[in-house]
Amino acid sequence: MTVACVALFPAILLLGAAAGGEGAAPPAGPLRIKAWRGKGKPAEYDTRILRHLADFAPKEPTPLSKFGGWLGEKHKATGFFRVEKLGDRWWLIDPEGCRYLHIAVNAVRPGKSPKNLRTLPAKFGTVEKWRDATVALLRDLAFNGTGSWSDDALNRAAAQPLAYTPNWNFMSSYGKKRGGTYQLPGHTGYPNNCIFAFDPEFEAFADEHAKQLAATKDDPWLLGHFSDNEMPFPRDSLDRYLALKPDDPGRRAAEAWLAGRGLDRAKLTARDRDDWLGHVAERYFSIVARAIRKHDPNHLYLGSRFHSYEKGCQPVFAAAGRHLDAVAVNVYGVWTPSADMLQRWAAWAGKPSLITEWYAKGADTGMPNITGAGWTVATQQERGWFYQNFTLALLESRACVGWHWFKYMDNDPEDTTTDPSNRDSNKGIVTATYEPHVPLMDAMRELNRAAYPLTAYFDRRR
């Protein structure tokens, strides 16, 4: 193909939509989809999609601000994104004062594998033309932003960028400098699963590291900052810190914490261990928040993308809520997010959540689909139905201010240099040769365009 393919993505998608391209009509009643994770056993899951909401009839199109916020009711405009609770529902407020949900895709960037590098010039001509086509694609699908690991500099140079959320890797960058970190599937590993929050050098490092944020502190398209990704907060964290070398700052901090509370190491309770996790989180978030806000006082702090045991640990969320504007959470192993879970997080933190990783893979691509934590389903159509089921639950909860699908491009199995969790799976909205997964995109477009009216629909039905 030639550079004329700059307009390829929107043309294909609009053709599919005009022709009823959302795929085969689902049953009128409950939809059951067979899904599995990794090499696990398949099971069937109840799946609700937009067309199951019989009395929902949104007007098209929903009027939007230039940032993708909901035009109409206006709120205080600060020139930057902020968070506000209006009634029982949490919202982002865009720079123009419009209610806003950040509906985004992770890793929106040109691929780096040999196949990716060969294909991009043939399809688009230049990286800039790829960017313009991709921004047009995402806007056609009613996405209004990009998530972690996107090419933010390239996006910012677009005629009308997408709201973006860089990840600055405070702790992992410090760890690489300090020594002792290593690569795990999807994130950085730390000695004995203990982050270096108590190192006396970390605070000065965080302040120096945050100086780079000043370059974009006046950019209204910057939604907010992630400070790290999937740091360990294991259930037995206190025991792990106490098992470090005697002169390790983390062990000394754990021993001092025990002494200060008058606790016997041999009689620790589950509550003691959770309280310690909250103490670790308090130390980390307070240091990083102070550094971020010193050098960029204008943008949101979104956290470190919780992913494991800490998702059920109230003291960790309470610590996060004291320093974050919204709490980023990566959600795997959940087919339908429960309102109780989302509302519990908001109650613990006093802040809304932003769901920053989740996805399903399709078996119809022929890819192995072994690596990565997401679900596998049979087809791209079922990936789209999963997308609708998941996001309907987020919208219904009133406690979530957006979501980031993982991710823009499928893995390239020929590329063995990537993170071990990104080797062989159909995670993207496009293939490794930039071809769109049209049934998935059709379902995404249908839901995303209805997202704002759906909030009113669910609020009326309470």
C-alpha positions as CSV (number, residue, x, y, z in Angstrom):
1,M,0.0,0.0,0.0
2,T,1.0,3.6,-0.4
3,V,0.9,6.8,1.7
4,A,-2.7,7.1,0.6
5,C,-3.4,4.8,3.5
6,V,-3.2,7.7,5.9
7,A,-7.1,7.7,5.7
8,L,-7.3,3.9,5.6
9,F,-8.4,3.3,9.2
10,P,-11.4,5.7,9.3
11,A,-12.6,4.6,5.9
12,I,-12.7,1.0,6.8
13,L,-14.4,1.7,10.1
14,L,-17.0,4.0,8.7
15,L,-17.8,1.5,6.0
16,G,-18.3,-1.2,8.6
17,A,-20.5,1.0,10.7
18,A,-22.7,2.0,7.7
19,A,-23.1,-1.6,6.8
20,G,-24.1,-2.8,10.3
21,G,-20.5,-3.7,10.9
22,E,-20.9,-4.5,14.6
23,G,-21.0,-8.1,13.5
24,A,-23.7,-10.8,14.0
25,A,-26.6,-9.7,16.2
26,P,-26.3,-11.2,19.7
27,P,-29.2,-13.1,21.3
28,A,-31.9,-10.8,22.8
29,G,-31.4,-12.4,26.2
30,P,-28.3,-13.0,28.3
31,L,-25.1,-13.6,26.3
32,R,-22.7,-16.4,27.4
33,I,-19.1,-16.2,26.2
34,K,-16.6,-19.0,26.7
35,A,-13.2,-17.6,27.9
36,W,-10.0,-18.7,29.4
37,R,-6.7,-17.4,30.6
38,G,-3.3,-18.7,29.5
39,K,-3.5,-22.5,29.4
40,G,-6.5,-22.6,31.8
41,K,-9.7,-24.4,31.3
42,P,-12.5,-22.5,29.4
43,A,-15.6,-21.4,31.3
44,E,-18.7,-19.5,30.2
45,Y,-19.4,-16.0,31.5
46,D,-22.6,-13.9,31.4
47,T,-22.0,-11.0,29.1
48,R,-24.1,-7.8,28.9
49,I,-23.7,-5.6,25.8
50,L,-25.1,-2.3,24.8
51,R,-28.0,-3.8,22.8
52,H,-29.2,-5.6,25.9
53,L,-30.2,-2.2,27.4
54,A,-33.6,-2.3,25.8
55,D,-34.7,1.1,27.0
56,F,-31.5,2.9,26.2
57,A,-31.6,5.1,23.1
58,P,-28.8,7.7,23.0
59,K,-29.0,10.6,20.7
60,E,-26.2,10.7,18.1
61,P,-23.7,12.2,18.1
62,T,-23.0,13.3,21.6
63,P,-21.6,16.9,21.5
64,L,-18.0,17.0,22.7
65,S,-15.5,19.6,23.7
66,K,-12.2,19.7,21.9
67,F,-10.7,17.4,24.6
68,G,-13.5,14.9,24.3
69,G,-15.5,16.1,27.3
70,W,-19.3,16.2,27.4
71,L,-20.5,19.5,26.2
72,G,-23.5,20.9,28.1
73,E,-23.4,21.3,31.8
74,K,-20.3,23.3,32.7
75,H,-18.2,23.3,35.8
76,K,-15.2,25.2,37.1
77,A,-12.6,25.4,34.3
78,T,-8.9,25.5,35.4
79,G,-7.2,25.0,32.0
80,F,-6.1,21.6,33.1
81,F,-7.8,18.3,33.9
82,R,-9.1,17.8,37.5
83,V,-11.3,15.4,39.5
84,E,-14.6,16.2,41.1
85,K,-17.5,14.2,42.6
86,L,-20.8,15.4,41.4
87,G,-23.6,13.9,43.4
88,D,-22.9,10.2,43.7
89,R,-20.7,10.0,40.6
90,W,-17.0,10.7,40.2
91,W,-15.8,12.6,37.1
92,L,-12.8,14.1,35.5
93,I,-13.4,17.7,34.5
94,D,-11.6,18.7,31.3
95,P,-9.6,22.0,30.9
96,E,-12.8,23.7,29.5
97,G,-14.9,22.6,32.5
98,C,-16.7,19.7,30.8
99,R,-17.4,16.4,32.5
100,Y,-15.0,13.9,31.1
101,L,-14.1,10.2,31.0
102,H,-10.6,9.2,29.9
103,I,-11.3,6.5,27.3
104,A,-7.9,5.5,26.1
105,V,-5.6,2.9,24.6
106,N,-2.2,1.9,26.0
107,A,1.1,1.9,24.0
108,V,-0.1,4.0,21.1
109,R,3.2,4.1,19.3
110,P,4.9,2.8,16.1
111,G,6.0,-0.8,16.6
112,K,9.7,-1.6,17.0
113,S,10.0,-5.1,15.6
114,P,11.5,-5.8,12.2
115,K,8.0,-6.6,10.8
116,N,6.6,-3.4,12.3
117,L,9.5,-1.3,10.9
118,R,9.1,-2.9,7.4
119,T,5.3,-2.3,7.3
120,L,4.9,1.3,8.5
121,P,6.7,3.0,5.6
122,A,4.8,0.8,3.1
123,K,1.4,1.7,4.6
124,F,1.9,5.3,5.8
125,G,5.1,6.7,4.3
126,T,6.3,8.5,7.4
127,V,5.9,8.2,11.2
128,E,4.0,11.6,11.2
129,K,1.5,10.2,8.6
130,W,1.1,7.1,10.8
131,R,0.4,9.4,13.7
132,D,-2.2,11.4,11.8
133,A,-4.0,8.2,10.6
134,T,-3.9,6.7,14.1
135,V,-5.2,9.8,15.8
136,A,-8.1,9.9,13.3
137,L,-8.7,6.2,13.9
138,L,-8.9,6.6,17.6
139,R,-11.2,9.6,17.4
140,D,-13.5,7.7,15.0
141,L,-13.7,5.0,17.7
142,A,-14.5,7.7,20.2
143,F,-11.3,7.2,22.2
144,N,-10.1,10.5,23.6
145,G,-6.7,9.6,25.0
146,T,-3.6,7.5,25.2
147,G,-2.2,5.5,28.2
148,S,1.2,4.4,29.4
149,W,4.0,3.6,27.0
150,S,2.6,5.7,24.2
151,D,4.7,8.1,22.0
152,D,3.7,11.2,23.9
153,A,6.1,13.5,22.0
154,L,4.7,12.4,18.7
155,N,1.1,12.8,19.9
156,R,1.8,16.3,21.3
157,A,3.0,17.4,17.8
158,A,-0.4,16.4,16.2
159,A,-2.7,19.2,15.0
160,Q,-5.1,18.2,17.8
161,P,-3.5,15.7,20.2
162,L,-5.1,13.1,22.4
163,A,-5.1,13.6,26.2
164,Y,-2.1,11.6,27.4
165,T,-0.8,10.0,30.6
166,P,3.0,9.4,30.8
167,N,4.6,6.9,33.1
168,W,7.8,8.2,34.8
169,N,9.1,5.0,36.5
170,F,10.3,6.7,39.7
171,M,11.0,3.6,41.7
172,S,12.2,1.4,38.9
173,S,14.5,4.1,37.6
174,Y,15.9,4.5,41.1
175,G,16.3,0.8,41.3
176,K,18.3,0.6,38.1
177,K,20.6,3.2,39.5
178,R,20.9,1.6,42.9
179,G,21.1,-2.0,41.6
180,G,19.2,-5.1,42.4
181,T,16.2,-4.8,40.1
182,Y,15.4,-7.3,37.4
183,Q,12.8,-7.9,34.7
184,L,9.6,-9.8,35.5
185,P,6.7,-10.4,33.0
186,G,5.0,-7.0,32.8
187,H,6.9,-5.1,35.4
188,T,10.2,-4.6,37.4
189,G,11.2,-7.0,40.1
190,Y,12.8,-6.0,43.4
191,P,15.0,-7.9,45.9
192,N,12.7,-10.1,48.0
193,N,9.7,-8.2,46.5
194,C,10.6,-5.1,48.6
195,I,10.6,-1.7,46.9
196,F,13.3,0.8,48.0
197,A,10.9,3.4,49.6
198,F,12.9,3.6,52.8
199,D,16.3,4.3,51.2
200,P,17.4,7.7,52.4
201,E,18.6,8.5,48.8
202,F,15.2,7.9,47.2
203,E,13.7,11.2,48.2
204,A,16.5,13.2,46.6
205,F,16.4,11.0,43.6
206,A,12.6,11.5,43.2
207,D,13.0,15.3,43.3
208,E,15.7,15.2,40.7
209,H,13.8,12.7,38.5
210,A,10.7,14.9,38.7
211,K,12.5,17.9,37.2
212,Q,11.8,16.5,33.7
213,L,8.0,17.0,34.3
214,A,8.5,20.8,34.2
215,A,8.8,20.6,30.4
216,T,5.1,19.9,30.0
217,K,3.7,21.5,33.1
218,D,1.7,24.0,31.1
219,D,0.3,21.5,28.5
220,P,-3.5,21.3,28.8
221,W,-3.5,18.0,26.9
222,L,-1.5,16.2,29.6
223,L,-4.1,14.6,31.8
224,G,-1.9,13.3,34.6
225,H,1.2,11.3,35.6
226,F,1.8,7.6,36.5
227,S,4.8,7.2,38.8
228,D,5.4,3.5,38.2
229,N,3.8,0.3,37.1
230,E,2.7,-2.7,39.1
231,M,5.1,-2.4,42.0
232,P,5.0,-5.3,44.5
233,F,2.7,-5.0,47.6
234,P,2.5,-8.7,48.6
235,R,0.5,-9.9,51.5
236,D,3.7,-11.0,53.4
237,S,5.6,-7.8,52.7
238,L,6.4,-7.2,56.3
239,D,8.0,-10.6,56.6
240,R,10.0,-10.0,53.4
241,Y,11.3,-6.6,54.7
242,L,12.3,-8.2,58.0
243,A,14.2,-10.9,56.0
244,L,16.4,-8.4,54.2
245,K,20.1,-7.9,55.2
246,P,20.5,-6.3,58.7
247,D,21.8,-3.1,57.3
248,D,19.2,-2.6,54.6
249,P,17.2,0.6,55.1
250,G,14.0,-1.4,54.4
251,R,14.7,-3.9,57.2
252,R,15.6,-1.1,59.6
253,A,12.4,0.7,58.8
254,A,10.4,-2.5,59.4
255,E,12.1,-3.2,62.7
256,A,11.5,0.4,63.8
257,W,7.8,0.2,62.8
258,L,7.4,-3.0,64.9
259,A,9.0,-1.4,67.9
260,G,7.0,1.8,67.6
261,R,3.8,-0.2,67.7
262,G,5.0,-2.6,70.4
263,L,4.5,-5.6,68.1
264,D,6.0,-9.1,68.6
265,R,7.4,-10.4,65.4
266,A,6.2,-13.9,66.3
267,K,2.6,-12.8,66.8
268,L,1.9,-10.7,63.8
269,T,-1.7,-10.6,62.5
270,A,-3.1,-10.2,59.0
271,R,-4.1,-6.6,60.1
272,D,-0.6,-5.9,61.2
273,R,0.7,-7.0,57.8
274,D,-1.9,-4.9,56.0
275,D,-1.0,-1.9,58.1
276,W,2.6,-2.3,57.2
277,L,1.7,-2.3,53.5
278,G,-0.1,1.0,54.1
279,H,3.0,2.3,55.8
280,V,5.1,1.4,52.7
281,A,2.5,3.0,50.4
282,E,2.4,6.1,52.5
283,R,6.2,6.5,52.3
284,Y,6.3,5.9,48.6
285,F,3.3,8.1,47.6
286,S,4.2,11.0,49.9
287,I,7.7,11.2,48.5
288,V,6.7,11.0,44.8
289,A,3.6,13.2,45.2
290,R,5.8,15.9,46.8
291,A,8.3,15.7,43.9
292,I,5.7,15.7,41.2
293,R,3.7,18.7,42.5
294,K,6.9,20.7,43.1
295,H,7.8,20.5,39.5
296,D,4.4,20.2,37.9
297,P,1.6,21.6,40.1
298,N,-1.0,21.6,37.3
299,H,-1.6,18.0,36.5
300,L,-3.1,14.9,38.2
301,Y,-1.1,12.3,40.0
302,L,-2.6,8.9,39.1
303,G,-0.4,6.5,41.1
304,S,1.5,3.3,40.3
305,R,-1.1,1.1,38.7
306,F,-2.1,-1.4,41.4
307,H,-2.3,-5.0,40.2
308,S,-2.2,-7.7,42.9
309,Y,-2.9,-8.2,46.7
310,E,-3.0,-4.5,47.4
311,K,-6.3,-4.3,45.5
312,G,-8.0,-5.7,48.6
313,C,-5.9,-3.8,51.1
314,Q,-7.7,-0.9,52.7
315,P,-4.6,0.8,54.2
316,V,-2.8,0.9,50.8
317,F,-5.8,2.6,49.2
318,A,-6.1,5.0,52.2
319,A,-2.4,6.0,51.8
320,A,-2.9,6.4,48.0
321,G,-6.0,8.5,48.5
322,R,-4.1,11.0,50.7
323,H,-1.7,11.7,47.9
324,L,-3.3,10.8,44.5
325,D,-6.1,12.5,42.5
326,A,-7.3,9.1,41.1
327,V,-6.1,5.6,41.8
328,A,-4.9,3.6,38.8
329,V,-5.7,-0.1,38.9
330,N,-4.8,-2.8,36.4
331,V,-7.6,-5.4,36.4
332,Y,-7.1,-9.0,35.3
333,G,-9.0,-12.2,36.0
334,V,-12.3,-10.3,36.3
335,W,-14.9,-10.7,33.5
336,T,-17.4,-8.2,34.9
337,P,-16.1,-5.6,37.4
338,S,-18.4,-5.5,40.4
339,A,-19.9,-2.3,41.6
340,D,-19.0,-3.3,45.2
341,M,-15.3,-3.6,44.3
342,L,-15.2,-0.2,42.5
343,Q,-17.2,1.6,45.2
344,R,-15.1,0.0,47.9
345,W,-11.9,1.3,46.3
346,A,-13.4,4.8,46.1
347,A,-14.6,4.6,49.8
348,W,-11.2,3.5,51.0
349,A,-9.3,6.1,49.0
350,G,-11.8,8.9,48.9
351,K,-10.8,9.1,45.3
352,P,-12.1,7.5,42.0
353,S,-10.4,4.7,40.2
354,L,-9.0,4.7,36.6
355,I,-8.7,1.2,35.1
356,T,-5.4,1.2,33.4
357,E,-5.0,-2.3,31.9
358,W,-7.4,-5.0,30.8
359,Y,-8.1,-6.8,27.6
360,A,-9.1,-10.0,25.8
361,K,-7.3,-11.9,23.0
362,G,-9.0,-13.6,20.1
363,A,-8.2,-17.2,19.2
364,D,-9.2,-16.5,15.6
365,T,-5.9,-14.8,14.8
366,G,-3.9,-18.1,15.0
367,M,-1.6,-16.5,17.5
368,P,-0.5,-18.7,20.5
369,N,-2.0,-16.2,23.0
370,I,0.0,-17.7,25.9
371,T,1.8,-14.6,27.3
372,G,0.0,-11.9,29.1
373,A,-2.7,-11.9,31.9
374,G,-5.8,-11.2,29.8
375,W,-8.6,-13.4,28.8
376,T,-8.8,-15.4,25.5
377,V,-12.1,-15.7,23.6
378,A,-12.9,-17.3,20.3
379,T,-13.3,-14.3,18.0
380,Q,-12.8,-10.6,17.5
381,Q,-16.5,-10.2,17.8
382,E,-16.4,-11.7,21.2
383,R,-13.5,-9.4,22.1
384,G,-15.8,-6.5,21.3
385,W,-18.6,-7.9,23.4
386,F,-16.2,-8.4,26.3
387,Y,-15.2,-4.7,25.9
388,Q,-18.8,-3.6,26.2
389,N,-19.6,-5.9,29.1
390,F,-16.6,-4.7,31.1
391,T,-17.1,-0.9,30.4
392,L,-20.8,-1.0,31.1
393,A,-20.0,-2.2,34.6
394,L,-17.4,0.5,35.0
395,L,-19.9,3.2,34.0
396,E,-22.7,1.8,36.2
397,S,-20.4,1.9,39.3
398,R,-20.2,5.7,39.3
399,A,-16.7,5.3,40.9
400,C,-14.6,5.0,37.8
401,V,-13.4,8.0,35.7
402,G,-12.1,6.1,32.7
403,W,-10.3,3.1,31.2
404,H,-7.2,2.2,29.2
405,W,-7.4,-0.8,26.9
406,F,-4.2,-2.8,26.7
407,K,-3.1,-2.2,24.0
408,Y,-2.8,-0.5,20.5
409,M,-0.9,-3.2,18.6
410,D,-0.7,-7.0,18.7
411,N,2.5,-8.7,19.8
412,D,4.9,-9.8,17.0
413,P,5.9,-13.4,17.8
414,E,9.0,-12.9,15.7
415,D,10.3,-10.3,18.2
416,T,12.0,-12.0,21.2
417,T,13.4,-8.8,22.6
418,T,10.2,-7.6,24.2
419,D,9.0,-7.9,27.8
420,P,8.2,-11.6,28.5
421,S,4.5,-10.8,28.9
422,N,4.3,-9.4,25.4
423,R,5.5,-12.1,23.1
424,D,2.8,-13.9,21.3
425,S,-0.7,-12.5,21.9
426,N,-3.6,-10.7,20.1
427,K,-3.9,-7.8,22.5
428,G,-4.2,-4.9,20.1
429,I,-6.8,-3.1,18.1
430,V,-4.5,-3.5,15.1
431,T,-2.2,-6.3,14.0
432,A,1.6,-6.2,13.9
433,T,1.2,-5.0,10.3
434,Y,-1.2,-2.2,11.3
435,E,-4.4,-4.0,10.0
436,P,-7.5,-3.1,12.0
437,H,-9.5,-5.8,14.0
438,V,-12.8,-4.4,12.6
439,P,-15.4,-6.4,14.7
440,L,-13.6,-5.4,17.9
441,M,-13.4,-1.8,16.7
442,D,-17.1,-1.7,15.8
443,A,-18.1,-2.7,19.3
444,M,-15.7,-0.3,20.8
445,R,-17.0,2.6,18.7
446,E,-20.6,1.7,19.6
447,L,-19.9,1.7,23.3
448,N,-17.5,4.7,23.4
449,R,-19.9,7.0,21.6
450,A,-22.6,6.1,24.1
451,A,-20.4,6.5,27.2
452,Y,-21.7,9.9,28.4
453,P,-25.4,9.2,27.8
454,L,-24.9,5.9,29.6
455,T,-23.8,7.7,32.8
456,A,-27.2,9.5,32.8
457,Y,-29.0,6.3,32.0
458,F,-27.5,4.4,34.9
459,D,-27.9,7.3,37.3
460,R,-31.7,7.5,36.4
461,R,-32.1,3.8,37.1
462,R,-30.6,3.9,40.6
